[in-house]
Amino acid sequence: MKVLFVCLGNICRSPSAEGVFRQRLALRPSLQVTVDSAGTAGYHIGKSPDTRSMAAARKRGIDISGLRARQVTAEDFHRFDLILAMDRSNLSDLRRLDPGNGAELRLFMEYAPDQPLEVPDPYYGGEQGFEQVLDMLEAAADALLDELQAAC
Ligand code: 4NP
C-alpha cells in the first residue's frame, strides 16, 4: 500500500500528516505502507516544513525537519494507491490533475467520522491551530491504520 498526503503548500498539514502517520505506522510492524506528502501548489518547493509545524510535531516526539516540500506530479496518481487530501480545495485540485485509472482520491478526515471533514489551514493563524491540526491528524491516522490492518 502506498499513501500520499496532499495539502496546498506541503509545508504545514501534509508533512505533519506524513510524520504522524509514520510514527503510528512504526507501532504496527505487520503493516507495509509507503508514505509521502506533496502540495498542489509550487510556492514552497524544496523548503523544510513550517517552523511552527516542526515545533508542534517535535513536542509529540515526531521529527519532520528532514522533509522537503514538493509539488504533486501526474506520476503520483500511478505511483500511489491512495491520495489523501487535507481539504476540499486540495481534493478538487487533485481531481483536476488526475489522469485517471490510478490512485483513489479521498479526504483524509473521512477516516475519522467524529472529527471535522477538513483539516483547517493553520498557516495564517496562531500556534493553537498547529496543535488542533495534529490532534485531527492523529485521529485520522489511527483510523486509517485500523482499516489497513483489518484488510490484511
Ligand atoms: P499547507 O499550508 O497547505 O498546510 O502547507 C499552507 C502553506 C503555505 C501557504 C498556504 C497554506 N501559502 O499560501 O504560502
Backbone and ligand atoms as CSV (ligand in chain L), in Angstrom:
chain,resi,resn,atom,element,x,y,z
A,1,MET,N,N,0.843,-1.194,0.000
A,1,MET,CA,C,0.000,0.000,0.000
A,1,MET,C,C,0.880,1.246,0.000
A,2,LYS,N,N,0.552,2.175,-0.885
A,2,LYS,CA,C,1.331,3.419,-0.977
A,2,LYS,C,C,0.375,4.605,-0.806
A,3,VAL,N,N,0.696,5.446,0.168
A,3,VAL,CA,C,-0.211,6.539,0.538
A,3,VAL,C,C,0.492,7.881,0.388
A,4,LEU,N,N,-0.183,8.834,-0.258
A,4,LEU,CA,C,0.355,10.185,-0.423
A,4,LEU,C,C,-0.587,11.179,0.259
A,5,PHE,N,N,-0.038,11.995,1.167
A,5,PHE,CA,C,-0.813,13.041,1.830
A,5,PHE,C,C,-0.604,14.350,1.075
A,6,VAL,N,N,-1.703,15.055,0.819
A,6,VAL,CA,C,-1.615,16.271,-0.001
A,6,VAL,C,C,-2.330,17.450,0.662
A,7,CYS,N,N,-1.620,18.607,0.698
A,7,CYS,CA,C,-2.255,19.864,1.074
A,7,CYS,C,C,-1.897,20.899,0.021
A,8,LEU,N,N,-1.964,22.168,0.365
A,8,LEU,CA,C,-1.678,23.211,-0.633
A,8,LEU,C,C,-0.168,23.429,-0.789
A,9,GLY,N,N,0.505,23.738,0.325
A,9,GLY,CA,C,1.910,24.143,0.240
A,9,GLY,C,C,2.924,23.045,0.525
A,10,ASN,N,N,2.466,21.935,1.128
A,10,ASN,CA,C,3.353,20.842,1.581
A,10,ASN,C,C,4.387,21.344,2.591
A,11,ILE,N,N,3.989,22.349,3.390
A,11,ILE,CA,C,4.884,22.762,4.479
A,11,ILE,C,C,4.204,22.718,5.853
A,12,CYS,N,N,2.879,22.590,5.900
A,12,CYS,CA,C,2.197,22.524,7.205
A,12,CYS,C,C,1.449,21.194,7.381
A,13,ARG,N,N,0.289,21.079,6.729
A,13,ARG,CA,C,-0.587,19.946,7.057
A,13,ARG,C,C,-0.087,18.604,6.524
A,14,SER,N,N,0.289,18.530,5.241
A,14,SER,CA,C,0.645,17.203,4.703
A,14,SER,C,C,1.970,16.663,5.245
A,15,PRO,N,N,3.020,17.489,5.450
A,15,PRO,CA,C,4.204,16.907,6.109
A,15,PRO,C,C,3.906,16.485,7.548
A,16,SER,N,N,3.001,17.219,8.221
A,16,SER,CA,C,2.599,16.811,9.571
A,16,SER,C,C,1.855,15.483,9.518
A,17,ALA,N,N,0.977,15.341,8.515
A,17,ALA,CA,C,0.256,14.075,8.346
A,17,ALA,C,C,1.232,12.932,8.088
A,18,GLU,N,N,2.231,13.190,7.244
A,18,GLU,CA,C,3.240,12.160,6.956
A,18,GLU,C,C,3.967,11.763,8.239
A,19,GLY,N,N,4.373,12.762,9.035
A,19,GLY,CA,C,5.102,12.479,10.274
A,19,GLY,C,C,4.271,11.713,11.282
A,20,VAL,N,N,3.036,12.153,11.469
A,20,VAL,CA,C,2.131,11.486,12.418
A,20,VAL,C,C,1.879,10.047,11.963
A,21,PHE,N,N,1.624,9.887,10.662
A,21,PHE,CA,C,1.314,8.555,10.146
A,21,PHE,C,C,2.514,7.619,10.285
A,22,ARG,N,N,3.714,8.137,9.974
A,22,ARG,CA,C,4.921,7.304,10.109
A,22,ARG,C,C,5.147,6.877,11.565
A,23,GLN,N,N,4.936,7.808,12.490
A,23,GLN,CA,C,5.131,7.497,13.912
A,23,GLN,C,C,4.210,6.349,14.332
A,24,ARG,N,N,2.958,6.431,13.909
A,24,ARG,CA,C,1.980,5.427,14.315
A,24,ARG,C,C,2.141,4.123,13.532
A,25,LEU,N,N,2.569,4.236,12.278
A,25,LEU,CA,C,2.830,3.050,11.463
A,25,LEU,C,C,3.937,2.198,12.096
A,26,ALA,N,N,4.926,2.859,12.689
A,26,ALA,CA,C,6.058,2.151,13.302
A,26,ALA,C,C,5.600,1.259,14.461
A,27,LEU,N,N,4.418,1.563,15.019
A,27,LEU,CA,C,3.886,0.749,16.118
A,27,LEU,C,C,3.150,-0.485,15.606
A,28,ARG,N,N,3.055,-0.613,14.279
A,28,ARG,CA,C,2.323,-1.741,13.679
A,28,ARG,C,C,3.249,-2.438,12.682
A,29,PRO,N,N,4.213,-3.212,13.196
A,29,PRO,CA,C,5.254,-3.773,12.337
A,29,PRO,C,C,4.722,-4.725,11.258
A,30,SER,N,N,3.496,-5.203,11.403
A,30,SER,CA,C,2.979,-6.126,10.380
A,30,SER,C,C,2.528,-5.379,9.124
A,31,LEU,N,N,2.384,-4.072,9.211
A,31,LEU,CA,C,1.886,-3.309,8.058
A,31,LEU,C,C,3.024,-2.772,7.206
A,32,GLN,N,N,2.901,-2.941,5.904
A,32,GLN,CA,C,3.886,-2.403,4.960
A,32,GLN,C,C,3.219,-1.285,4.188
A,33,VAL,N,N,3.567,-0.066,4.523
A,33,VAL,CA,C,2.966,1.090,3.842
A,33,VAL,C,C,4.077,2.060,3.459
A,34,THR,N,N,4.067,2.488,2.205
A,34,THR,CA,C,4.969,3.543,1.737
A,34,THR,C,C,4.243,4.867,1.888
A,35,VAL,N,N,4.925,5.876,2.427
A,35,VAL,CA,C,4.271,7.142,2.756
A,35,VAL,C,C,5.060,8.312,2.169
A,36,ASP,N,N,4.338,9.303,1.645
A,36,ASP,CA,C,4.978,10.532,1.176
A,36,ASP,C,C,3.960,11.653,1.297
A,37,SER,N,N,4.410,12.890,1.045
A,37,SER,CA,C,3.478,14.019,1.028
A,37,SER,C,C,3.887,14.975,-0.081
A,38,ALA,N,N,2.925,15.788,-0.512
A,38,ALA,CA,C,3.172,16.743,-1.594
A,38,ALA,C,C,2.133,17.850,-1.505
A,39,GLY,N,N,2.378,18.937,-2.248
A,39,GLY,CA,C,1.446,20.063,-2.282
A,39,GLY,C,C,0.875,20.236,-3.678
A,40,THR,N,N,-0.337,20.769,-3.754
A,40,THR,CA,C,-0.904,21.054,-5.078
A,40,THR,C,C,-0.241,22.292,-5.676
A,41,ALA,N,N,0.261,23.191,-4.822
A,41,ALA,CA,C,0.911,24.423,-5.294
A,41,ALA,C,C,2.428,24.267,-5.260
A,42,GLY,N,N,3.103,25.128,-5.996
A,42,GLY,CA,C,4.565,25.031,-6.074
A,42,GLY,C,C,5.307,26.122,-5.334
A,43,TYR,N,N,4.593,26.889,-4.471
A,43,TYR,CA,C,5.229,28.053,-3.827
A,43,TYR,C,C,6.447,27.710,-2.983
A,44,HIS,N,N,6.440,26.538,-2.392
A,44,HIS,CA,C,7.443,26.259,-1.347
A,44,HIS,C,C,8.355,25.086,-1.693
A,45,ILE,N,N,8.457,24.760,-2.967
A,45,ILE,CA,C,9.240,23.590,-3.398
A,45,ILE,C,C,10.651,23.646,-2.809
A,46,GLY,N,N,11.072,22.531,-2.230
A,46,GLY,CA,C,12.428,22.415,-1.685
A,46,GLY,C,C,12.577,22.906,-0.256
A,47,LYS,N,N,11.506,23.520,0.286
A,47,LYS,CA,C,11.617,24.076,1.640
A,47,LYS,C,C,11.316,23.034,2.713
A,48,SER,N,N,11.887,23.272,3.910
A,48,SER,CA,C,11.557,22.486,5.098
A,48,SER,C,C,10.122,22.817,5.509
A,49,PRO,N,N,9.531,21.953,6.331
A,49,PRO,CA,C,8.218,22.306,6.875
A,49,PRO,C,C,8.277,23.630,7.647
A,50,ASP,N,N,7.112,24.263,7.776
A,50,ASP,CA,C,6.962,25.495,8.563
A,50,ASP,C,C,7.535,25.257,9.973
A,51,THR,N,N,8.263,26.250,10.496
A,51,THR,CA,C,8.904,26.076,11.821
A,51,THR,C,C,7.873,25.766,12.897
A,52,ARG,N,N,6.652,26.324,12.744
A,52,ARG,CA,C,5.609,26.061,13.752
A,52,ARG,C,C,5.126,24.612,13.676
A,53,SER,N,N,5.063,24.064,12.456
A,53,SER,CA,C,4.688,22.644,12.309
A,53,SER,C,C,5.774,21.741,12.885
A,54,MET,N,N,7.033,22.097,12.618
A,54,MET,CA,C,8.142,21.275,13.141
A,54,MET,C,C,8.129,21.290,14.672
A,55,ALA,N,N,7.901,22.482,15.257
A,55,ALA,CA,C,7.921,22.604,16.722
A,55,ALA,C,C,6.769,21.827,17.350
A,56,ALA,N,N,5.581,21.943,16.775
A,56,ALA,CA,C,4.410,21.251,17.336
A,56,ALA,C,C,4.599,19.733,17.236
A,57,ALA,N,N,5.144,19.267,16.108
A,57,ALA,CA,C,5.378,17.827,15.940
A,57,ALA,C,C,6.440,17.338,16.924
A,58,ARG,N,N,7.499,18.132,17.066
A,58,ARG,CA,C,8.592,17.728,17.957
A,58,ARG,C,C,8.102,17.517,19.394
A,59,LYS,N,N,7.167,18.368,19.811
A,59,LYS,CA,C,6.594,18.237,21.170
A,59,LYS,C,C,5.908,16.886,21.364
A,60,ARG,N,N,5.509,16.282,20.238
A,60,ARG,CA,C,4.848,14.968,20.316
A,60,ARG,C,C,5.807,13.852,19.909
A,61,GLY,N,N,7.085,14.161,19.858
A,61,GLY,CA,C,8.083,13.123,19.567
A,61,GLY,C,C,8.232,12.800,18.096
A,62,ILE,N,N,7.793,13.725,17.232
A,62,ILE,CA,C,7.846,13.472,15.785
A,62,ILE,C,C,8.789,14.478,15.137
A,63,ASP,N,N,9.771,13.967,14.385
A,63,ASP,CA,C,10.743,14.831,13.712
A,63,ASP,C,C,10.404,14.910,12.223
A,64,ILE,N,N,9.912,16.076,11.793
A,64,ILE,CA,C,9.605,16.224,10.357
A,64,ILE,C,C,10.595,17.187,9.684
A,65,SER,N,N,11.695,17.480,10.386
A,65,SER,CA,C,12.626,18.507,9.872
A,65,SER,C,C,13.345,18.071,8.594
A,66,GLY,N,N,13.405,16.754,8.355
A,66,GLY,CA,C,14.110,16.274,7.162
A,66,GLY,C,C,13.259,16.306,5.896
A,67,LEU,N,N,11.969,16.599,6.037
A,67,LEU,CA,C,11.086,16.592,4.859
A,67,LEU,C,C,11.294,17.863,4.034
A,68,ARG,N,N,11.120,17.755,2.744
A,68,ARG,CA,C,11.250,18.905,1.850
A,68,ARG,C,C,10.022,18.959,0.955
A,69,ALA,N,N,9.519,20.189,0.764
A,69,ALA,CA,C,8.270,20.337,0.010
A,69,ALA,C,C,8.454,20.003,-1.469
A,70,ARG,N,N,7.461,19.360,-2.018
A,70,ARG,CA,C,7.427,19.099,-3.459
A,70,ARG,C,C,5.991,19.244,-3.941
A,71,GLN,N,N,5.857,19.362,-5.247
A,71,GLN,CA,C,4.531,19.524,-5.843
A,71,GLN,C,C,4.032,18.184,-6.371
A,72,VAL,N,N,2.734,17.990,-6.309
A,72,VAL,CA,C,2.123,16.774,-6.873
A,72,VAL,C,C,2.448,16.695,-8.368
A,73,THR,N,N,2.755,15.478,-8.832
A,73,THR,CA,C,3.013,15.281,-10.267
A,73,THR,C,C,1.990,14.286,-10.838
A,74,ALA,N,N,1.876,14.265,-12.145
A,74,ALA,CA,C,0.959,13.318,-12.803
A,74,ALA,C,C,1.336,11.878,-12.443
A,75,GLU,N,N,2.633,11.645,-12.280
A,75,GLU,CA,C,3.125,10.304,-11.942
A,75,GLU,C,C,2.586,9.812,-10.588
A,76,ASP,N,N,2.374,10.760,-9.666
A,76,ASP,CA,C,1.898,10.375,-8.334
A,76,ASP,C,C,0.590,9.580,-8.395
A,77,PHE,N,N,-0.234,9.890,-9.381
A,77,PHE,CA,C,-1.541,9.223,-9.475
A,77,PHE,C,C,-1.384,7.751,-9.855
A,78,HIS,N,N,-0.227,7.387,-10.398
A,78,HIS,CA,C,0.040,5.973,-10.711
A,78,HIS,C,C,0.916,5.315,-9.660
A,79,ARG,N,N,1.805,6.104,-9.054
A,79,ARG,CA,C,2.722,5.538,-8.057
A,79,ARG,C,C,2.023,5.192,-6.753
A,80,PHE,N,N,0.956,5.938,-6.415
A,80,PHE,CA,C,0.299,5.747,-5.114
A,80,PHE,C,C,-1.051,5.058,-5.282
A,81,ASP,N,N,-1.441,4.290,-4.251
A,81,ASP,CA,C,-2.762,3.641,-4.252
A,81,ASP,C,C,-3.828,4.582,-3.719
A,82,LEU,N,N,-3.415,5.420,-2.767
A,82,LEU,CA,C,-4.367,6.253,-2.050
A,82,LEU,C,C,-3.764,7.646,-1.909
A,83,ILE,N,N,-4.485,8.663,-2.382
A,83,ILE,CA,C,-4.037,10.048,-2.234
A,83,ILE,C,C,-5.052,10.755,-1.344
A,84,LEU,N,N,-4.557,11.266,-0.218
A,84,LEU,CA,C,-5.445,11.795,0.818
A,84,LEU,C,C,-5.297,13.304,0.947
A,85,ALA,N,N,-6.357,14.013,0.608
A,85,ALA,CA,C,-6.365,15.478,0.623
A,85,ALA,C,C,-6.742,15.986,2.006
A,86,MET,N,N,-6.178,17.141,2.372
A,86,MET,CA,C,-6.471,17.733,3.677
A,86,MET,C,C,-7.777,18.519,3.679
A,87,ASP,N,N,-8.124,19.142,2.537
A,87,ASP,CA,C,-9.403,19.857,2.483
A,87,ASP,C,C,-10.034,19.702,1.095
A,88,ARG,N,N,-11.242,20.228,0.968
A,88,ARG,CA,C,-11.997,20.038,-0.279
A,88,ARG,C,C,-11.337,20.739,-1.461
A,89,SER,N,N,-10.684,21.855,-1.165
A,89,SER,CA,C,-10.000,22.575,-2.236
A,89,SER,C,C,-8.841,21.731,-2.775
A,90,ASN,N,N,-8.080,21.113,-1.875
A,90,ASN,CA,C,-6.998,20.209,-2.312
A,90,ASN,C,C,-7.587,19.062,-3.135
A,91,LEU,N,N,-8.731,18.538,-2.688
A,91,LEU,CA,C,-9.339,17.386,-3.373
A,91,LEU,C,C,-9.799,17.785,-4.773
A,92,SER,N,N,-10.393,18.968,-4.909
A,92,SER,CA,C,-10.846,19.356,-6.248
A,92,SER,C,C,-9.652,19.652,-7.152
A,93,ASP,N,N,-8.579,20.211,-6.602
A,93,ASP,CA,C,-7.359,20.404,-7.412
A,93,ASP,C,C,-6.810,19.051,-7.875
A,94,LEU,N,N,-6.818,18.073,-6.972
A,94,LEU,CA,C,-6.314,16.737,-7.330
A,94,LEU,C,C,-7.167,16.112,-8.431
A,95,ARG,N,N,-8.484,16.285,-8.317
A,95,ARG,CA,C,-9.381,15.688,-9.327
A,95,ARG,C,C,-9.114,16.292,-10.696
A,96,ARG,N,N,-8.779,17.577,-10.703
A,96,ARG,CA,C,-8.490,18.273,-11.955
A,96,ARG,C,C,-7.183,17.755,-12.572
A,97,LEU,N,N,-6.214,17.419,-11.729
A,97,LEU,CA,C,-4.907,16.963,-12.214
A,97,LEU,C,C,-4.890,15.471,-12.557
A,98,ASP,N,N,-5.885,14.733,-12.053
A,98,ASP,CA,C,-5.875,13.268,-12.122
A,98,ASP,C,C,-6.003,12.762,-13.560
A,99,PRO,N,N,-4.976,12.047,-14.072
A,99,PRO,CA,C,-5.090,11.485,-15.422
A,99,PRO,C,C,-6.009,10.261,-15.478
A,100,GLY,N,N,-6.400,9.733,-14.332
A,100,GLY,CA,C,-7.354,8.617,-14.278
A,100,GLY,C,C,-6.699,7.252,-14.191
A,101,ASN,N,N,-7.514,6.249,-13.830
A,101,ASN,CA,C,-7.058,4.850,-13.741
A,101,ASN,C,C,-5.941,4.617,-12.744
A,102,GLY,N,N,-5.828,5.476,-11.744
A,102,GLY,CA,C,-4.763,5.304,-10.771
A,102,GLY,C,C,-5.299,5.344,-9.352
A,103,ALA,N,N,-4.652,6.160,-8.540
A,103,ALA,CA,C,-4.933,6.221,-7.112
A,103,ALA,C,C,-6.389,6.578,-6.812
A,104,GLU,N,N,-6.838,6.068,-5.675
A,104,GLU,CA,C,-8.117,6.508,-5.122
A,104,GLU,C,C,-7.880,7.851,-4.432
A,105,LEU,N,N,-8.766,8.819,-4.664
A,105,LEU,CA,C,-8.632,10.153,-4.061
A,105,LEU,C,C,-9.700,10.324,-2.987
A,106,ARG,N,N,-9.266,10.740,-1.805
A,106,ARG,CA,C,-10.234,10.939,-0.711
A,106,ARG,C,C,-9.794,12.080,0.185
A,107,LEU,N,N,-10.722,12.547,1.027
A,107,LEU,CA,C,-10.345,13.450,2.117
A,107,LEU,C,C,-9.810,12.593,3.257
A,108,PHE,N,N,-8.653,12.957,3.815
A,108,PHE,CA,C,-8.064,12.155,4.895
A,108,PHE,C,C,-9.025,12.034,6.081
A,109,MET,N,N,-9.727,13.140,6.408
A,109,MET,CA,C,-10.558,13.129,7.610
A,109,MET,C,C,-11.808,12.259,7.486
A,110,GLU,N,N,-12.087,11.741,6.269
A,110,GLU,CA,C,-13.196,10.787,6.132
A,110,GLU,C,C,-12.985,9.568,7.025
A,111,TYR,N,N,-11.736,9.287,7.355
A,111,TYR,CA,C,-11.455,8.117,8.194
A,111,TYR,C,C,-11.837,8.330,9.653
A,112,ALA,N,N,-11.995,9.591,10.063
A,112,ALA,CA,C,-12.325,9.886,11.471
A,112,ALA,C,C,-13.672,10.606,11.519
A,113,PRO,N,N,-14.776,9.835,11.505
A,113,PRO,CA,C,-16.100,10.434,11.341
A,113,PRO,C,C,-16.521,11.359,12.490
A,114,ASP,N,N,-15.863,11.270,13.643
A,114,ASP,CA,C,-16.230,12.163,14.756
A,114,ASP,C,C,-15.474,13.491,14.704
A,115,GLN,N,N,-14.713,13.705,13.646
A,115,GLN,CA,C,-13.910,14.926,13.503
A,115,GLN,C,C,-14.454,15.747,12.325
A,116,PRO,N,N,-14.088,17.043,12.251
A,116,PRO,CA,C,-14.446,17.824,11.047
A,116,PRO,C,C,-13.855,17.167,9.796
A,117,LEU,N,N,-14.506,17.397,8.657
A,117,LEU,CA,C,-14.109,16.713,7.420
A,117,LEU,C,C,-12.877,17.331,6.759
A,118,GLU,N,N,-12.571,18.578,7.126
A,118,GLU,CA,C,-11.420,19.256,6.514
A,118,GLU,C,C,-10.409,19.645,7.591
A,119,VAL,N,N,-9.126,19.450,7.284
A,119,VAL,CA,C,-8.061,19.903,8.193
A,119,VAL,C,C,-7.841,21.391,7.897
A,120,PRO,N,N,-8.112,22.269,8.874
A,120,PRO,CA,C,-8.003,23.700,8.594
A,120,PRO,C,C,-6.559,24.110,8.335
A,121,ASP,N,N,-6.392,25.047,7.397
A,121,ASP,CA,C,-5.058,25.533,7.069
A,121,ASP,C,C,-4.546,26.395,8.228
A,122,PRO,N,N,-3.459,25.983,8.896
A,122,PRO,CA,C,-3.001,26.720,10.082
A,122,PRO,C,C,-2.050,27.869,9.740
A,123,TYR,N,N,-1.730,28.040,8.442
A,123,TYR,CA,C,-0.612,28.897,8.023
A,123,TYR,C,C,-0.745,30.332,8.524
A,124,TYR,N,N,-1.954,30.903,8.430
A,124,TYR,CA,C,-2.117,32.312,8.800
A,124,TYR,C,C,-2.635,32.485,10.226
A,125,GLY,N,N,-2.692,31.418,10.994
A,125,GLY,CA,C,-3.228,31.502,12.357
A,125,GLY,C,C,-2.153,31.364,13.421
A,126,GLY,N,N,-2.591,31.132,14.648
A,126,GLY,CA,C,-1.666,31.030,15.786
A,126,GLY,C,C,-1.235,29.600,16.059
A,127,GLU,N,N,-0.456,29.453,17.133
A,127,GLU,CA,C,0.113,28.152,17.477
A,127,GLU,C,C,-0.946,27.099,17.777
A,128,GLN,N,N,-2.065,27.551,18.363
A,128,GLN,CA,C,-3.133,26.615,18.716
A,128,GLN,C,C,-3.622,25.851,17.478
A,129,GLY,N,N,-3.608,26.521,16.334
A,129,GLY,CA,C,-4.044,25.882,15.093
A,129,GLY,C,C,-3.189,24.678,14.736
A,130,PHE,N,N,-1.908,24.764,15.051
A,130,PHE,CA,C,-0.995,23.664,14.733
A,130,PHE,C,C,-1.247,22.465,15.651
A,131,GLU,N,N,-1.616,22.754,16.895
A,131,GLU,CA,C,-1.967,21.667,17.829
A,131,GLU,C,C,-3.258,20.985,17.388
A,132,GLN,N,N,-4.221,21.809,16.974
A,132,GLN,CA,C,-5.510,21.253,16.527
A,132,GLN,C,C,-5.299,20.364,15.296
A,133,VAL,N,N,-4.460,20.821,14.378
A,133,VAL,CA,C,-4.159,20.033,13.184
A,133,VAL,C,C,-3.577,18.672,13.586
A,134,LEU,N,N,-2.636,18.677,14.513
A,134,LEU,CA,C,-2.022,17.403,14.928
A,134,LEU,C,C,-3.037,16.488,15.602
A,135,ASP,N,N,-3.915,17.048,16.436
A,135,ASP,CA,C,-4.952,16.222,17.070
A,135,ASP,C,C,-5.814,15.538,16.010
A,136,MET,N,N,-6.196,16.308,15.003
A,136,MET,CA,C,-7.047,15.744,13.945
A,136,MET,C,C,-6.294,14.690,13.144
A,137,LEU,N,N,-5.048,14.981,12.804
A,137,LEU,CA,C,-4.255,14.042,12.001
A,137,LEU,C,C,-4.026,12.736,12.758
A,138,GLU,N,N,-3.831,12.827,14.071
A,138,GLU,CA,C,-3.632,11.612,14.870
A,138,GLU,C,C,-4.873,10.724,14.820
A,139,ALA,N,N,-6.047,11.351,14.937
A,139,ALA,CA,C,-7.299,10.574,14.920
A,139,ALA,C,C,-7.477,9.881,13.569
A,140,ALA,N,N,-7.230,10.626,12.481
A,140,ALA,CA,C,-7.423,10.040,11.148
A,140,ALA,C,C,-6.359,8.976,10.852
A,141,ALA,N,N,-5.126,9.220,11.308
A,141,ALA,CA,C,-4.054,8.246,11.059
A,141,ALA,C,C,-4.369,6.920,11.764
A,142,ASP,N,N,-4.802,7.000,13.006
A,142,ASP,CA,C,-5.128,5.762,13.732
A,142,ASP,C,C,-6.284,5.022,13.055
A,143,ALA,N,N,-7.279,5.780,12.598
A,143,ALA,CA,C,-8.439,5.153,11.951
A,143,ALA,C,C,-8.033,4.504,10.624
A,144,LEU,N,N,-7.196,5.176,9.850
A,144,LEU,CA,C,-6.735,4.593,8.582
A,144,LEU,C,C,-5.897,3.342,8.851
A,145,LEU,N,N,-5.023,3.408,9.846
A,145,LEU,CA,C,-4.182,2.243,10.158
A,145,LEU,C,C,-5.038,1.072,10.632
A,146,ASP,N,N,-6.084,1.352,11.407
A,146,ASP,CA,C,-7.004,0.283,11.815
A,146,ASP,C,C,-7.620,-0.373,10.581
A,147,GLU,N,N,-8.025,0.450,9.623
A,147,GLU,CA,C,-8.661,-0.083,8.413
A,147,GLU,C,C,-7.670,-0.916,7.591
A,148,LEU,N,N,-6.445,-0.408,7.458
A,148,LEU,CA,C,-5.434,-1.160,6.694
A,148,LEU,C,C,-5.115,-2.475,7.375
A,149,GLN,N,N,-5.045,-2.438,8.694
A,149,GLN,CA,C,-4.715,-3.657,9.444
A,149,GLN,C,C,-5.850,-4.692,9.333
A,150,ALA,N,N,-7.090,-4.197,9.359
A,150,ALA,CA,C,-8.236,-5.100,9.254
A,150,ALA,C,C,-8.290,-5.758,7.882
A,151,ALA,N,N,-7.749,-5.075,6.875
A,151,ALA,CA,C,-7.826,-5.581,5.491
A,151,ALA,C,C,-6.708,-6.570,5.169
A,152,CYS,N,N,-5.720,-6.707,6.073
A,152,CYS,CA,C,-4.623,-7.620,5.717
A,152,CYS,C,C,-4.531,-8.836,6.637
L,1,4NP,P1,P,-0.242,23.822,3.944
L,1,4NP,O1,O,-0.303,25.340,4.418
L,1,4NP,O2,O,-1.091,23.739,2.697
L,1,4NP,O3,O,-0.856,23.083,5.099
L,1,4NP,O4,O,1.205,23.507,3.712
L,1,4NP,C1,C,-0.002,26.429,3.608
L,1,4NP,C2,C,1.304,26.791,3.437
L,1,4NP,C3,C,1.602,27.898,2.657
L,1,4NP,C4,C,0.584,28.631,2.066
L,1,4NP,C5,C,-0.725,28.253,2.243
L,1,4NP,C6,C,-1.019,27.135,3.011
L,1,4NP,N1,N,0.892,29.769,1.302
L,1,4NP,O5,O,-0.038,30.430,0.829
L,1,4NP,O6,O,2.070,30.091,1.109
